[in-house]
Amino acid sequence: MTRLYTRSDAGRKAWDTQNSLVALDCRRVLGLVGQDTDPRDLRAKLGWSESAVNDILEELQDSGLVTWVDTAPSENELDFTGSFNVDDLRAARENK
């Protein structure tokens, strides 16, 4: 599951006005957060560690400047976290 972040109305206002009450690092991240932004994209753009980006995102969320949603894999997405047996796949194909 991945969290995707979106700038809230308050976050948009803070970014648009460059509100000095919001720390510079927070404003920097806030400027990169759009609709359904993946934290991995933020890390790639900023060159920051995972924990640094997560800390800033948590601070922005606590301040109401961003919101997030968890994404869950759909039934149609492939999941490679388990294991499979080739013989089971062959048997399933033969039984069709």
N, C-alpha and C positions, 0 to 999 in steps of 0.2 A: 504494500500500500504506500502511496506517495501523497504527501500533502501538497496541495496547490494553493497559492496565496493570491489574493486580490486586494488591491488598494480600496479602502472604504471611502465614503464621502468625506469623512474627517481627514483621512490620509491624503486624499486628493487636494483638499483645501490647504493642509499643512505643506504639501509639496508645491502647490501653485504660489503660495505666499512666502515660501522658504522660511517658515516659522522658526525663529531662532531658539524657541523653547524646546524644539526637537533637536537632539544631538546631531552633529554633522554626519557621523557614520550612519545614524538612523535615516537621515534625509537622503543620504547616498543610496541606501538600499531601497528606500521608499520610491525614489525616482526610477528604479529598475523594475519595480513590481507593477505589473499590469493586470490583465485578466488571466487567471489560472496560471500563475508563474510558478515554475518548478524551482525549488531551492538549488538544484544542481546547476541550473542555468545561471543563477546568481553567483554561485561559487566560481563558475567558469569565467564570468565577466569580471568579477572582482579580484579573483586570485586569492580569496580568503579560505581559511579552513572551514570544514563542515561545522565545527562547534561555534566558530565566530559568526557565521551566517545564521545558524540556528538561534544563537543568543540574541542577535539583533531582531530576527523575526519574532521571537517570543516577546521581546520588549515592545515591538510595534503592535503585536496582537494585544498585549496587556493594556496598551494605551488606546486601543480601539482604532488604530490607523490602518490595520490590515485585518482581513478575515481569511479563513482557510477552510478547505474541504478535503476530506480523505478520499482518494480514488481507490476503488476496489476493482480487481480484474473482472471483466465480464465473462459470461459463459463462452464467448467466442474467442477469447484471448488464450494464447498458449501459455502453459505453466510448466516450466522446466525444473521446478523445485523437487519433484518426486523422482521416481525411477520407473522404468518399464522393462519389459522382457520382450525381446524380438520374437521369440516363439509364440507369445501371447498375441502379438500383433498379427503374425501369420495365421494363427488359428482363427482369429476374429475375421480376417479377410476371407478365409476359406469358408466360413460359416455364412457368408452373405448370400 
